[in-house]
């Protein structure tokens, strides 16, 4: 059973600040940008995820919540390869999904773009691990 538990959510303001200051690596796949920061195993285990949708582009909370729900559902169901890769490495990963588009997209259009970004992230993590 695939879940998105509380332990997988990025809630700590210190870690969020660290992610956006030190984690300057990002992958863009419109309308989503991924920002990530690898953490040593002693500090963090597994993946911590943050989902952000701009209030500037979506004035209504219903629209922001829908976009966040779509991204969380993709992470829950489609990122098992990423979760396995991080657990095999033994460290941790801070990951932020930042929705940069200015209109809502249907899930069947958004999911392939999210998959593309996740696959590019997985490839970069594997390339960094081989060095």
The 8 nearest C-alpha neighbors of each residue, nearest first, counted from 0:
[[1, 2, 76, 75, 3, 79, 4, 77],
 [0, 2, 75, 76, 3, 79, 4, 77],
 [3, 1, 4, 75, 0, 76, 72, 7],
 [2, 4, 75, 7, 5, 1, 71, 8],
 [3, 5, 6, 7, 2, 8, 1, 75],
 [4, 6, 8, 7, 3, 9, 10, 47],
 [5, 7, 4, 8, 47, 9, 3, 46],
 [8, 6, 47, 5, 4, 46, 48, 3],
 [9, 7, 48, 47, 5, 6, 10, 49],
 [8, 10, 47, 48, 49, 11, 7, 15],
 [11, 9, 8, 12, 15, 49, 14, 47],
 [10, 12, 14, 13, 9, 15, 16, 8],
 [11, 13, 15, 14, 16, 10, 9, 17],
 [14, 12, 16, 11, 15, 17, 18, 10],
 [13, 15, 17, 11, 16, 12, 18, 9],
 [14, 16, 12, 18, 17, 13, 11, 19],
 [17, 15, 13, 19, 14, 18, 12, 20],
 [16, 18, 14, 20, 15, 19, 21, 13],
 [19, 17, 22, 15, 16, 21, 20, 36],
 [18, 20, 22, 16, 17, 21, 15, 23],
 [21, 19, 17, 18, 22, 16, 23, 15],
 [22, 20, 17, 18, 23, 19, 36, 16],
 [23, 21, 36, 18, 19, 24, 35, 20],
 [22, 24, 21, 25, 19, 20, 34, 35],
 [25, 23, 22, 34, 35, 26, 36, 33],
 [24, 26, 34, 33, 23, 27, 35, 32],
 [27, 25, 33, 32, 116, 28, 34, 24],
 [28, 26, 32, 29, 31, 33, 25, 116],
 [27, 29, 31, 116, 112, 30, 32, 26],
 [30, 28, 31, 27, 100, 32, 112, 99],
 [29, 31, 100, 99, 98, 28, 32, 27],
 [32, 30, 98, 29, 28, 99, 97, 27],
 [31, 33, 27, 97, 26, 96, 28, 98],
 [34, 32, 96, 26, 25, 95, 97, 27],
 [35, 33, 25, 95, 94, 24, 22, 32],
 [36, 34, 94, 93, 22, 95, 24, 33],
 [35, 37, 22, 93, 18, 92, 38, 94],
 [38, 36, 92, 91, 93, 35, 39, 90],
 [37, 39, 91, 92, 90, 43, 36, 40],
 [40, 38, 90, 41, 42, 91, 43, 37],
 [90, 41, 39, 43, 42, 89, 44, 91],
 [40, 42, 39, 43, 90, 44, 38, 91],
 [43, 41, 40, 39, 38, 44, 91, 90],
 [42, 44, 91, 40, 41, 38, 90, 39],
 [43, 45, 91, 90, 40, 46, 89, 42],
 [46, 44, 91, 86, 92, 85, 43, 90],
 [45, 47, 92, 91, 93, 7, 48, 44],
 [48, 46, 7, 9, 93, 8, 94, 92],
 [47, 49, 94, 8, 9, 95, 7, 93],
 [48, 50, 95, 9, 96, 94, 8, 51],
 [51, 49, 96, 95, 97, 67, 48, 52],
 [50, 52, 97, 98, 96, 49, 53, 67],
 [53, 51, 98, 63, 97, 54, 67, 50],
 [54, 52, 55, 56, 57, 51, 98, 99],
 [53, 55, 57, 56, 58, 52, 63, 59],
 [54, 56, 53, 57, 58, 101, 52, 59],
 [57, 55, 101, 54, 53, 58, 102, 100],
 [58, 56, 54, 59, 55, 63, 62, 53],
 [57, 59, 54, 56, 55, 60, 62, 63],
 [60, 58, 61, 62, 57, 63, 54, 64],
 [59, 61, 63, 62, 64, 58, 57, 54],
 [62, 60, 64, 59, 63, 65, 57, 66],
 [61, 63, 65, 60, 64, 59, 57, 66],
 [64, 62, 60, 66, 65, 61, 52, 57],
 [63, 65, 67, 61, 62, 66, 68, 60],
 [66, 64, 68, 62, 67, 63, 61, 69],
 [65, 67, 69, 63, 68, 64, 62, 70],
 [68, 66, 64, 70, 69, 65, 71, 50],
 [67, 69, 65, 71, 66, 70, 64, 72],
 [70, 68, 66, 72, 67, 71, 65, 73],
 [69, 71, 73, 67, 72, 68, 74, 66],
 [72, 70, 74, 68, 73, 69, 75, 67],
 [71, 73, 75, 69, 70, 74, 68, 76],
 [74, 72, 70, 77, 76, 71, 75, 69],
 [75, 73, 71, 78, 72, 77, 76, 70],
 [76, 74, 72, 73, 3, 2, 77, 71],
 [77, 75, 73, 74, 72, 78, 1, 79],
 [78, 76, 73, 74, 79, 75, 114, 80],
 [77, 79, 74, 81, 80, 76, 82, 75],
 [78, 80, 82, 81, 77, 83, 76, 75],
 [81, 79, 83, 82, 78, 84, 77, 121],
 [80, 82, 84, 78, 79, 83, 121, 85],
 [83, 81, 79, 85, 80, 84, 86, 78],
 [84, 82, 80, 86, 81, 85, 87, 79],
 [83, 85, 81, 87, 82, 86, 80, 88],
 [84, 86, 88, 82, 87, 83, 81, 45],
 [85, 87, 83, 89, 88, 84, 45, 82],
 [88, 86, 84, 89, 85, 83, 90, 82],
 [89, 87, 85, 86, 90, 84, 128, 91],
 [90, 88, 86, 87, 40, 85, 91, 44],
 [40, 91, 89, 39, 44, 88, 38, 85],
 [90, 92, 44, 45, 38, 43, 46, 40],
 [91, 93, 37, 46, 38, 36, 94, 45],
 [92, 94, 47, 36, 35, 46, 48, 37],
 [93, 95, 35, 48, 34, 47, 92, 49],
 [96, 94, 49, 34, 33, 48, 50, 97],
 [95, 97, 50, 33, 32, 49, 51, 98],
 [98, 96, 51, 32, 31, 99, 95, 50],
 [97, 99, 31, 52, 30, 100, 51, 96],
 [100, 98, 30, 31, 97, 101, 32, 29],
 [101, 99, 30, 102, 98, 29, 31, 103],
 [100, 102, 56, 99, 103, 57, 30, 98],
 [103, 101, 100, 104, 56, 57, 30, 62],
 [104, 102, 66, 105, 101, 62, 100, 65],
 [103, 105, 109, 106, 108, 102, 66, 107],
 [106, 104, 107, 108, 109, 103, 110, 69],
 [105, 107, 109, 108, 110, 104, 69, 111],
 [106, 108, 105, 109, 110, 111, 104, 112],
 [109, 107, 106, 105, 110, 111, 104, 112],
 [108, 110, 106, 112, 107, 111, 104, 105],
 [109, 111, 113, 112, 107, 106, 108, 114],
 [112, 110, 114, 113, 109, 115, 108, 107],
 [113, 111, 115, 114, 110, 109, 28, 116],
 [112, 114, 110, 116, 115, 111, 117, 109],
 [115, 113, 111, 117, 112, 116, 118, 110],
 [114, 116, 112, 118, 113, 117, 111, 119],
 [115, 117, 119, 113, 114, 118, 28, 120],
 [118, 116, 120, 114, 119, 115, 113, 121],
 [119, 117, 121, 115, 120, 116, 114, 122],
 [118, 120, 122, 116, 121, 117, 115, 123],
 [121, 119, 117, 123, 118, 122, 124, 116],
 [122, 120, 118, 124, 119, 123, 81, 117],
 [121, 123, 119, 125, 120, 124, 126, 118],
 [124, 122, 126, 120, 125, 121, 127, 119],
 [123, 125, 127, 121, 126, 122, 128, 120],
 [124, 126, 128, 122, 123, 127, 121, 129],
 [125, 127, 123, 129, 128, 124, 122, 130],
 [128, 126, 124, 125, 130, 129, 123, 122],
 [129, 127, 125, 126, 130, 124, 88, 123],
 [130, 128, 126, 127, 125, 124, 123, 122],
 [129, 127, 128, 126, 125, 124, 123, 122]]
